[in-house]
Amino acid sequence: MAKLNRADLDGVIRRYAPLICFHPREKYFPCSVEWFLERAKLRRKSGGDGVPVSVSTLPTQNVGEGEYWLEYPNTDEAKSGKMDTARAYVHARLGYDESYTDLQYWYFYAYNGPGTSKVGSLVADTVVKSGDVNMAPLGEHFGDWEHVTIRIDNSSKNMIGYYLSQHSDGEWVTGDELNNADKNTQDADVRLGNPVGRDQLIVYPSLNGHGFYRWKNARNYSEHRKYTAAHTGVEFRLCNDTDDRGPKFDTAKSWQLVAVSPPPYADFLGSGKPTEPRWLSYPYRWGPEGTQTTLQPNHVREILQAAFGVLGLAVSATVGRLATELAFLYKKDDLNGPSGPKEKTGAWSGTEIMGQEETQTTPFVAEGYIYFQGTNNGLYRVRDDGSGTQRIGRTNGSAGHETKAQPIVYKGYVYFRGSNNGLYRVRGDGSGFQQIGGGLETIAAPFLYNDWIYFQGTNSGLYRVRIDGSQFQQIRDYETKSSPFVSDEWVYFQGRDNGLYRVRTDGNGFHRIGGNETLATPFPSSGWVYFRGTNNGLYRVRVDGSG
């Protein structure tokens, strides 16, 4: 396979370099590493005052977790960055089969601003009041690294895909979506007002948070949460607002090739191999270490209550549940600085690219697709040949659906347990989304059989409901500790006492299968039940308990 030489690399880096269109209310802009370090001080765990720091004095060896960090002034001037010093720091990464090269454009910001949430109060699962809530200081931190990856076909030197980092998630765009008519139309308007190359990618960073999105003038919701109690509740979405009417940063005019990988490709470039800047090997945080947000759940609750005004008792209770989760959600960021590009091993080495997906549970294969729960709890599918990864339900107004268990595909729908334990279904293309039964909840993956959904309720009850949400019923008063399995009109399940049980789908014929115990969902097949014993052994027994 042909590899790109240094002249080829320089050419495609400029040709496709992103034009970044900021929100008009954005206050925190990118800057160069050098500009940031001129204002920062290096601190050490052993104590003492921070000392002035520069690229040449940054530590490059990890001598202990949290041993060093960067202290930065908490002033508007320092936090706002300096875009005329900024550049895209480019990492060129040769693909595993050498047919493509990924160009990672890394951008550094001095500060990440507070989050904004859209919160609504619910009655009978309908939003009756909603509004935006400034979550400051949640989401704020010093230092911010973001990136865009553009994949180049080495033979044609054309772009064949791109990836947009979005906080702990991201979006991979490939295939027909590269020529999405709506995006081409919106970007044409931007190109009219800006002297930019025809092949440059146009992207829109979210207000304050700087995650990259395809769509301008959009909300780009993420982190969807919904809690209900007594027919009322609260719904939360994190807003990632974009708008093209702010300042622009043309990466094609300010970039630096800082790294090439893997090493054999760097060697192939010979004298064209870039010298990696010292700061790229800095192994500590680009900001404070050990800083905790001062917002506790009760303070978050106060923010949300203020946004709603006077709420009913039930809604007030669900606000409390949401407040606790939001405090935990943002705690992973606190005010601490981020790790640098090389320390973000997943992104740097390429796990954001299709063909290297990660899942938390067993995948489900159907209709030529692999459906799975991503490590970020996203609901994904990818073709069984490894192409066409997509997050189900992602639009310019939504980050896509989330699942907390294995998704199940049945008659064209994906059935799944949502992040709020709701029982949902949606078509693989993202259409037809609905919550089953108007509010049913499960704490495990559902099981589909003869147009019924069998599931473990949040109270561990054994339930079933028609796929259209009708005829909801508990199968007697039986309880299960995991997902049930249905075969030949029998429901097999792990009882509360870990016993191995079965019962007919109509609730009759309940009995324990021998004296056996299991620690997970049993699997019946050809007259046998296969199961995991309490000693983790792999066992089988006949359905009548013999053998």
C-alpha positions as CSV (number, residue, x, y, z in Angstrom):
1,M,0.0,0.0,0.0
2,A,1.2,3.5,-0.8
3,K,2.0,5.8,2.2
4,L,1.8,9.5,2.2
5,N,5.2,11.2,2.1
6,R,5.9,14.5,3.9
7,A,4.8,16.6,0.9
8,D,1.6,14.6,0.6
9,L,0.9,15.0,4.4
10,D,1.4,18.8,4.3
11,G,-0.9,19.0,1.3
12,V,-3.8,17.0,2.8
13,I,-3.4,18.7,6.2
14,R,-4.0,22.1,4.5
15,R,-6.6,20.9,2.1
16,Y,-9.0,19.5,4.8
17,A,-8.0,21.6,7.8
18,P,-11.1,22.5,9.7
19,L,-12.7,25.9,9.8
20,I,-13.9,26.4,13.3
21,C,-17.0,28.5,13.7
22,F,-17.6,29.7,17.3
23,H,-20.8,30.6,19.0
24,P,-21.3,34.4,19.3
25,R,-21.5,34.2,23.1
26,E,-18.3,32.1,23.4
27,K,-15.8,33.7,25.9
28,Y,-13.1,31.0,26.0
29,F,-11.0,30.6,22.8
30,P,-8.1,28.4,21.8
31,C,-4.5,29.5,22.4
32,S,-1.0,28.2,21.9
33,V,0.7,26.0,24.4
34,E,3.4,28.6,24.8
35,W,0.9,31.4,25.5
36,F,-0.7,29.3,28.2
37,L,2.6,28.4,29.9
38,E,3.7,32.0,30.0
39,R,0.9,32.6,32.5
40,A,1.0,29.3,34.3
41,K,3.1,28.0,37.2
42,L,4.3,24.5,37.9
43,R,3.3,23.1,41.2
44,R,4.5,19.9,43.0
45,K,2.8,17.7,45.5
46,S,5.7,18.1,47.9
47,G,4.6,21.7,48.4
48,G,6.0,25.1,48.0
49,D,5.0,28.0,45.7
50,G,4.5,27.4,42.1
51,V,7.4,28.2,39.8
52,P,7.4,29.8,36.4
53,V,7.3,27.2,33.6
54,S,8.0,27.0,29.9
55,V,8.1,24.2,27.3
56,S,11.8,23.6,28.1
57,T,11.1,23.1,31.8
58,L,8.0,20.9,31.7
59,P,8.7,17.5,33.3
60,T,8.4,14.6,30.8
61,Q,8.8,11.6,33.1
62,N,6.0,10.3,35.3
63,V,7.6,10.1,38.7
64,G,4.3,9.5,40.6
65,E,0.6,10.0,40.2
66,G,-0.4,13.7,40.7
67,E,3.2,14.7,41.5
68,Y,3.0,17.8,39.3
69,W,0.3,20.0,37.9
70,L,-0.2,23.4,36.3
71,E,-1.6,26.4,38.3
72,Y,-3.3,29.0,36.2
73,P,-4.6,32.5,37.1
74,N,-8.3,32.7,37.6
75,T,-8.8,36.0,35.6
76,D,-11.0,36.7,32.6
77,E,-8.0,37.7,30.5
78,A,-6.1,34.5,31.2
79,K,-9.2,32.2,30.8
80,S,-10.3,33.8,27.5
81,G,-7.3,32.5,25.6
82,K,-5.6,34.1,22.6
83,M,-6.8,32.9,19.2
84,D,-4.2,34.7,17.2
85,T,-1.6,32.6,18.9
86,A,-3.5,29.3,18.5
87,R,-2.7,26.5,16.1
88,A,-3.9,23.0,15.3
89,Y,-1.4,20.5,16.6
90,V,-1.5,17.7,14.0
91,H,-0.8,14.0,14.7
92,A,-0.7,11.8,11.5
93,R,-1.4,8.2,12.2
94,L,-1.0,5.5,9.5
95,G,-3.9,3.0,9.4
96,Y,-3.5,-0.6,10.5
97,D,-3.6,-1.8,6.8
98,E,-1.7,1.2,5.5
99,S,-4.6,2.1,3.1
100,Y,-5.5,5.3,5.0
101,T,-4.0,7.9,7.2
102,D,-5.8,9.6,10.1
103,L,-5.0,13.3,10.7
104,Q,-5.8,14.4,14.2
105,Y,-6.1,18.2,14.7
106,W,-5.7,18.9,18.4
107,Y,-6.8,22.3,19.8
108,F,-5.9,23.7,23.2
109,Y,-8.0,26.1,25.3
110,A,-7.0,27.8,28.5
111,Y,-10.5,27.3,30.0
112,N,-13.7,25.2,29.7
113,G,-16.8,27.1,30.7
114,P,-19.8,26.0,32.7
115,G,-22.5,23.7,31.4
116,T,-26.0,24.6,30.4
117,S,-28.9,22.2,30.9
118,K,-32.4,22.1,29.6
119,V,-34.7,20.9,32.4
120,G,-38.4,20.2,32.2
121,S,-41.1,19.2,34.6
122,L,-43.3,16.3,33.6
123,V,-46.9,15.4,34.1
124,A,-48.0,12.1,32.6
125,D,-44.7,12.0,30.7
126,T,-45.5,15.3,29.0
127,V,-43.3,18.4,29.5
128,V,-45.4,21.1,31.1
129,K,-42.7,23.6,31.9
130,S,-39.0,23.8,30.8
131,G,-36.1,26.2,30.7
132,D,-32.4,26.5,30.5
133,V,-30.3,26.3,33.6
134,N,-26.8,27.7,34.0
135,M,-25.0,24.9,35.9
136,A,-21.9,27.0,37.0
137,P,-19.5,26.0,38.3
138,L,-20.4,22.5,37.1
139,G,-18.4,21.7,33.9
140,E,-15.8,24.4,34.5
141,H,-12.1,23.5,34.5
142,F,-8.7,25.0,33.5
143,G,-7.2,23.6,30.3
144,D,-9.1,21.9,27.6
145,W,-7.9,19.6,24.8
146,E,-10.3,18.8,21.9
147,H,-9.7,17.2,18.5
148,V,-11.1,16.4,15.1
149,T,-9.8,13.4,13.1
150,I,-9.9,13.3,9.3
151,R,-9.4,10.0,7.6
152,I,-7.5,10.2,4.2
153,D,-7.5,7.4,1.6
154,N,-3.8,7.1,0.8
155,S,-4.3,6.2,-2.9
156,S,-6.7,9.0,-3.9
157,K,-5.7,11.5,-1.1
158,N,-9.4,12.1,-0.6
159,M,-11.3,12.4,2.8
160,I,-13.2,9.2,3.5
161,G,-14.5,10.0,6.9
162,Y,-14.1,12.3,10.0
163,Y,-14.5,12.0,13.7
164,L,-15.7,14.9,16.0
165,S,-14.7,14.6,19.7
166,Q,-17.6,15.5,22.0
167,H,-16.6,15.4,25.7
168,S,-16.5,11.7,26.6
169,D,-18.3,10.7,23.4
170,G,-17.8,11.5,19.7
171,E,-19.3,11.1,16.2
172,W,-17.9,9.2,13.3
173,V,-19.1,10.4,9.9
174,T,-18.6,8.3,6.9
175,G,-20.2,6.9,3.7
176,D,-23.3,8.7,2.4
177,E,-23.2,11.1,5.4
178,L,-20.0,12.7,4.0
179,N,-22.3,14.2,1.3
180,N,-25.3,15.0,3.6
181,A,-27.3,17.5,1.6
182,D,-28.4,19.5,4.7
183,K,-24.9,19.9,5.9
184,N,-23.6,20.9,2.5
185,T,-26.3,23.6,2.2
186,Q,-25.6,25.1,5.7
187,D,-21.9,25.0,5.1
188,A,-22.3,26.7,1.7
189,D,-23.7,29.7,3.5
190,V,-20.6,29.8,5.8
191,R,-18.2,29.5,2.8
192,L,-19.9,32.5,1.1
193,G,-18.8,34.8,3.9
194,N,-15.3,33.3,4.6
195,P,-12.4,32.8,2.2
196,V,-11.9,29.1,2.8
197,G,-10.8,26.1,0.7
198,R,-13.6,24.1,-0.9
199,D,-12.5,20.9,0.8
200,Q,-12.0,22.3,4.2
201,L,-14.2,20.7,6.9
202,I,-16.5,23.1,8.6
203,V,-17.2,22.3,12.3
204,Y,-19.0,24.0,15.1
205,P,-17.7,23.9,18.7
206,S,-20.3,23.9,21.5
207,L,-20.7,27.0,23.7
208,N,-18.3,26.8,26.6
209,G,-17.6,23.1,26.3
210,H,-15.9,23.1,22.9
211,G,-17.1,19.6,21.8
212,F,-17.3,19.6,18.0
213,Y,-20.5,19.2,16.0
214,R,-21.6,19.0,12.4
215,W,-24.6,21.3,12.7
216,K,-24.8,25.1,13.3
217,N,-27.5,26.8,15.2
218,A,-28.4,23.5,17.0
219,R,-28.7,22.4,20.6
220,N,-27.0,19.0,20.2
221,Y,-28.4,17.5,23.4
222,S,-26.5,14.9,25.4
223,E,-26.6,13.2,28.9
224,H,-30.4,12.6,28.8
225,R,-32.0,11.8,32.2
226,K,-35.6,11.3,33.1
227,Y,-37.1,10.5,36.5
228,T,-40.8,10.0,37.3
229,A,-42.8,9.4,40.5
230,A,-46.6,9.4,40.9
231,H,-47.3,10.5,37.3
232,T,-45.0,13.5,37.6
233,G,-41.3,13.9,37.1
234,V,-38.3,15.8,35.7
235,E,-36.3,15.5,32.5
236,F,-32.8,16.8,32.0
237,R,-30.6,17.2,28.9
238,L,-27.1,18.8,28.7
239,C,-27.1,21.5,26.0
240,N,-24.2,21.7,23.5
241,D,-25.3,24.9,21.6
242,T,-23.7,25.8,18.3
243,D,-24.0,28.9,16.2
244,D,-21.8,30.1,13.3
245,R,-22.1,33.8,13.9
246,G,-19.1,34.1,16.2
247,P,-15.4,34.4,15.5
248,K,-13.8,31.9,13.0
249,F,-10.5,30.0,13.3
250,D,-9.1,28.8,10.0
251,T,-6.9,25.9,10.8
252,A,-5.4,25.8,7.3
253,K,-3.5,29.1,8.2
254,S,-2.2,27.9,11.5
255,W,-1.1,24.3,12.1
256,Q,1.9,22.3,13.1
257,L,2.7,18.7,12.5
258,V,3.8,17.5,15.9
259,A,3.8,13.7,15.7
260,V,3.6,10.7,13.3
261,S,2.8,7.2,14.3
262,P,3.5,4.3,14.4
263,P,7.3,4.5,14.6
264,P,7.9,2.6,11.2
265,Y,5.8,5.3,9.4
266,A,7.8,8.0,11.1
267,D,11.0,6.3,10.0
268,F,9.5,6.1,6.4
269,L,9.3,9.9,6.3
270,G,13.1,10.2,6.9
271,S,14.1,13.8,7.1
272,G,10.4,14.7,6.8
273,K,9.8,13.2,10.2
274,P,8.7,16.0,12.7
275,T,10.5,16.6,15.9
276,E,8.0,16.1,18.7
277,P,7.7,19.1,21.0
278,R,8.7,18.5,24.6
279,W,5.2,19.5,25.9
280,L,3.7,16.5,24.1
281,S,5.4,14.2,26.6
282,Y,4.2,16.1,29.6
283,P,2.4,13.3,31.6
284,Y,0.4,15.4,34.1
285,R,-2.7,17.6,34.2
286,W,-2.9,20.8,32.1
287,G,-4.4,22.5,35.1
288,P,-5.0,22.0,38.8
289,E,-4.8,18.6,40.5
290,G,-7.1,17.5,43.4
291,T,-9.6,20.4,43.1
292,Q,-13.2,19.4,44.1
293,T,-16.3,21.2,43.0
294,T,-18.0,22.9,45.9
295,L,-21.5,22.0,44.6
296,Q,-23.1,19.2,46.5
297,P,-26.4,17.6,45.5
298,N,-28.4,19.9,47.7
299,H,-26.9,22.9,45.9
300,V,-27.7,21.4,42.5
301,R,-31.2,20.9,43.8
302,E,-31.5,24.6,44.6
303,I,-30.4,25.6,41.1
304,L,-33.0,23.3,39.6
305,Q,-35.8,24.4,41.9
306,A,-35.0,28.0,41.1
307,A,-35.4,27.2,37.4
308,F,-38.8,25.6,37.9
309,G,-40.3,27.8,40.5
310,V,-42.8,26.2,42.8
311,L,-43.1,22.4,42.2
312,G,-45.3,19.7,43.4
313,L,-44.0,17.3,46.0
314,A,-43.5,14.4,43.6
315,V,-41.6,16.5,41.1
316,S,-39.5,17.9,44.0
317,A,-38.5,14.4,45.0
318,T,-37.4,13.5,41.4
319,V,-35.4,16.8,41.3
320,G,-33.5,15.5,44.3
321,R,-32.7,12.2,42.5
322,L,-31.5,14.2,39.4
323,A,-29.5,16.6,41.6
324,T,-27.6,13.7,43.1
325,E,-26.7,12.2,39.7
326,L,-25.7,15.5,38.2
327,A,-23.3,16.2,41.0
328,F,-21.8,12.8,40.4
329,L,-21.8,13.3,36.6
330,Y,-19.8,16.5,36.8
331,K,-17.5,15.3,39.6
332,K,-15.4,13.4,37.0
333,D,-14.3,16.8,35.7
334,D,-14.4,19.0,38.7
335,L,-12.1,21.9,38.2
336,N,-9.1,19.7,37.5
337,G,-7.1,20.1,34.3
338,P,-7.3,17.5,31.5
339,S,-4.5,15.1,30.5
340,G,-2.6,15.9,27.3
341,P,-3.2,14.4,23.8
342,K,-0.7,11.5,24.3
343,E,-2.2,10.6,27.7
344,K,-5.6,10.2,26.1
345,T,-4.6,6.8,24.9
346,G,-7.9,5.9,23.4
347,A,-8.1,8.9,21.1
348,W,-4.3,9.1,20.4
349,S,-4.1,5.4,19.4
350,G,-7.3,5.4,17.4
351,T,-10.1,3.7,19.4
352,E,-12.5,6.4,18.3
353,I,-12.3,5.0,14.7
354,M,-14.7,2.4,13.3
355,G,-13.4,-1.2,13.4
356,Q,-12.2,-0.7,17.0
357,E,-15.5,-0.3,18.8
358,E,-15.8,-1.2,22.5
359,T,-18.8,-2.7,24.3
360,Q,-19.8,-3.2,27.9
361,T,-22.2,-6.2,27.3
362,T,-22.8,-9.0,24.9
363,P,-23.7,-7.7,21.4
364,F,-26.8,-8.7,19.6
365,V,-26.6,-9.6,15.9
366,A,-29.6,-9.2,13.5
367,E,-30.4,-8.0,10.0
368,G,-26.8,-7.6,9.0
369,Y,-25.9,-5.3,12.0
370,I,-24.2,-5.7,15.3
371,Y,-26.1,-3.8,18.0
372,F,-24.3,-3.0,21.3
373,Q,-23.9,-0.9,24.4
374,G,-20.9,1.4,24.0
375,T,-18.5,2.1,26.9
376,N,-20.2,5.5,27.2
377,N,-23.6,3.7,27.4
378,G,-24.5,4.8,23.9
379,L,-26.8,2.6,21.9
380,Y,-24.9,1.7,18.7
381,R,-25.0,-0.5,15.7
382,V,-22.3,-1.3,13.1
383,R,-22.5,-3.5,10.0
384,D,-21.3,-7.0,10.5
385,D,-18.4,-6.2,8.1
386,G,-17.2,-3.5,10.5
387,S,-18.4,-0.5,8.5
388,G,-21.0,2.1,9.0
389,T,-20.9,2.7,12.8
390,Q,-23.7,4.8,14.0
391,R,-25.2,5.9,17.3
392,I,-28.9,5.2,17.1
393,G,-31.1,8.2,17.5
394,R,-28.3,10.8,16.9
395,T,-29.5,13.9,15.2
396,N,-28.5,17.6,15.2
397,G,-30.7,17.9,18.3
398,S,-29.8,14.8,20.2
399,A,-26.7,12.9,21.1
400,G,-28.6,9.6,20.6
401,H,-30.1,7.0,22.9
402,E,-28.5,5.3,25.9
403,T,-28.8,1.8,27.2
404,K,-27.7,0.2,30.4
405,A,-27.9,-3.4,29.2
406,Q,-27.7,-5.6,26.1
407,P,-30.1,-4.3,23.3
408,I,-32.4,-6.9,21.7
409,V,-33.7,-6.7,18.1
410,Y,-37.1,-8.1,17.2
411,K,-39.2,-7.5,14.1
412,G,-37.3,-4.4,13.0
413,Y,-37.2,-2.7,16.5
414,V,-34.4,-2.4,19.0
415,Y,-35.6,-3.0,22.5
416,F,-33.5,-1.7,25.4
417,R,-33.2,-0.6,29.0
418,G,-32.7,3.2,29.0
419,S,-30.4,5.2,31.3
420,N,-33.4,5.9,33.5
421,N,-34.3,2.2,33.6
422,G,-37.2,2.9,31.2
423,L,-38.2,0.1,28.8
424,Y,-37.9,1.5,25.3
425,R,-37.9,0.6,21.6
426,V,-36.6,2.3,18.5
427,R,-36.0,1.3,14.9
428,G,-32.4,0.8,13.8
429,D,-32.5,4.0,11.8
430,G,-33.5,6.0,14.8
431,S,-37.2,6.4,13.9
432,G,-40.2,5.2,15.9
433,F,-38.8,5.8,19.4
434,Q,-41.2,5.1,22.2
435,Q,-41.3,4.1,25.9
436,I,-43.2,0.8,26.3
437,G,-46.4,1.1,28.3
438,G,-45.9,4.8,29.0
439,G,-43.5,4.3,31.8
440,L,-42.5,0.7,32.5
441,E,-39.1,0.1,33.9
442,T,-36.6,-2.7,33.9
443,I,-33.2,-3.4,35.6
444,A,-31.9,-5.9,33.0
445,A,-32.1,-6.6,29.3
446,P,-35.6,-7.5,28.1
447,F,-36.4,-10.8,26.3
448,L,-38.7,-10.9,23.3
449,Y,-41.0,-13.9,22.5
450,N,-44.1,-14.2,20.4
451,D,-44.8,-10.5,20.5
452,W,-44.4,-10.3,24.3
453,I,-41.6,-8.5,26.2
454,Y,-40.5,-10.4,29.3
455,F,-38.5,-8.5,31.8
456,Q,-37.2,-8.0,35.3
457,G,-38.9,-5.0,37.0
458,T,-37.2,-2.6,39.3
459,N,-38.7,-4.4,42.2
460,S,-37.3,-7.7,40.8
461,G,-40.8,-8.8,39.8
462,L,-41.2,-11.1,36.7
463,Y,-43.3,-9.2,34.2
464,R,-44.5,-9.3,30.6
465,V,-46.1,-6.8,28.3
466,R,-47.2,-6.8,24.6
467,I,-44.7,-5.1,22.2
468,D,-47.3,-2.3,21.6
469,G,-47.3,-1.6,25.4
470,S,-50.7,-3.3,26.0
471,Q,-51.7,-6.1,28.4
472,F,-49.0,-5.4,31.0
473,Q,-49.0,-8.1,33.7
474,Q,-46.9,-9.6,36.4
475,I,-46.4,-13.4,36.1
476,R,-48.0,-14.3,39.4
477,D,-45.9,-12.9,42.2
478,Y,-42.6,-14.5,41.1
479,E,-39.4,-12.7,41.3
480,T,-36.1,-12.9,39.4
481,K,-32.5,-11.7,39.9
482,S,-31.7,-11.4,36.1
483,S,-33.2,-11.4,32.7
484,P,-35.6,-14.2,32.0
485,F,-35.3,-16.6,29.0
486,V,-38.4,-17.8,27.2
487,S,-38.6,-21.0,25.1
488,D,-41.5,-23.2,24.1
489,E,-44.0,-21.3,26.2
490,W,-41.9,-21.7,29.3
491,V,-40.2,-18.8,31.2
492,Y,-36.8,-19.9,32.7
493,F,-35.3,-17.6,35.4
494,Q,-33.0,-17.2,38.3
495,G,-35.1,-16.8,41.5
496,R,-34.4,-14.5,44.4
497,D,-32.8,-17.4,46.2
498,N,-30.7,-18.2,43.1
499,G,-32.8,-21.3,42.5
500,L,-33.3,-22.4,38.9
501,Y,-37.0,-22.1,38.0
502,R,-39.5,-22.2,35.2
503,V,-43.1,-21.3,34.8
504,R,-45.5,-21.3,31.8
505,T,-46.0,-17.9,30.1
506,D,-49.6,-17.8,31.4
507,G,-48.3,-18.2,35.0
508,N,-49.2,-21.9,35.5
509,G,-46.9,-24.9,36.0
510,F,-44.4,-23.1,38.3
511,H,-41.6,-25.4,39.6
512,R,-38.0,-25.5,40.6
513,I,-35.8,-27.5,38.2
514,G,-34.2,-30.0,40.6
515,G,-32.4,-28.5,43.5
516,N,-30.1,-26.5,41.2
517,E,-28.9,-22.9,41.7
518,T,-27.7,-20.4,39.1
519,L,-26.0,-17.0,39.2
520,A,-27.3,-15.7,35.9
521,T,-29.9,-16.1,33.2
522,P,-30.3,-19.8,32.2
523,F,-30.3,-20.9,28.6
524,P,-32.7,-23.7,27.5
525,S,-32.0,-25.7,24.4
526,S,-33.1,-29.1,23.0
527,G,-34.6,-30.3,26.3
528,W,-31.7,-29.2,28.4
529,V,-31.1,-26.1,30.5
530,Y,-27.6,-24.7,30.5
531,F,-26.6,-22.5,33.4
532,R,-23.9,-20.9,35.6
533,G,-23.6,-22.6,39.0
534,T,-23.0,-20.8,42.2
535,N,-19.3,-21.9,42.0
536,N,-19.2,-20.4,38.5
537,G,-19.1,-23.9,37.0
538,L,-20.8,-24.6,33.7
539,Y,-23.7,-27.0,34.1
540,R,-26.7,-28.5,32.3
541,V,-29.8,-30.3,33.5
542,R,-32.9,-31.6,31.7
543,V,-35.9,-29.3,31.8
544,D,-37.7,-31.8,34.1
545,G,-34.8,-31.7,36.6
546,S,-33.3,-35.1,35.6
547,G,-29.9,-35.8,34.1
